[in-house]
Amino acid sequence: MGKRTRREPFIHDQVWGKAADKAKTDATHMTITRTLEVLLASFVDGKITATGRLPQREGNRARHPVNIDSDVWNAAQSLMPAGVTSMGGLCELLLDGYAKGRLTVTVSASGSIGDGADT
């Protein structure tokens, strides 16, 4: 995992708002920034496929500051699908899919504990 770096992707305000509202009420209760980071990491890992172009939307695209793991951001940037010309576009596609229920975010843990040192 890399260092989290401030990024300011241009994302449509309506998409950002709907995704942020969903993140607040989703079972994970993560912030919109952490949700976006999970979506980007899942895209990098091949768990999410993204194709197509950004749809034309009424309203504004604005900068939305997020602190995202640099390794995840850079890997996602190198895998950007054809037709998407910016990381803001990729972020918007992922957040739009999440807001519309086409993408789900879950949290899980795995591993082992218990050699006597943790008692």
BELRA-V185288 format. One record per pair of residues at least 12 apart in sequence whose C-alpha atoms are under 7 Angstrom apart, sorted by the first residue. I is the first residue (numbers start at 0). J is the second residue. Records with the same first field share a line. If there is no record, write none. Layout:
I = J + J
This chain:
0 = 68 + 70
1 = 68 + 69 + 70
2 = 68 + 69
3 = 66 + 67 + 68 + 69
4 = 66 + 67 + 68 + 69
5 = 64 + 65 + 66 + 67
6 = 64 + 65 + 66
7 = 62 + 63 + 64 + 65
8 = 62 + 63 + 86 + 87
9 = 60 + 61 + 62 + 63 + 87
10 = 60 + 61 + 62 + 63 + 87 + 88 + 91
11 = 59 + 60 + 61 + 91
12 = 59 + 60 + 61
14 = 91 + 94 + 95
15 = 94
17 = 98
18 = 31 + 94 + 95 + 97 + 98
19 = 31
21 = 98
22 = 34
27 = 105 + 106
32 = 65 + 66
35 = 94
36 = 67
38 = 93
39 = 71 + 75
40 = 71
42 = 75
43 = 74 + 75
49 = 80
50 = 80
51 = 82
52 = 82 + 83
53 = 88 + 92
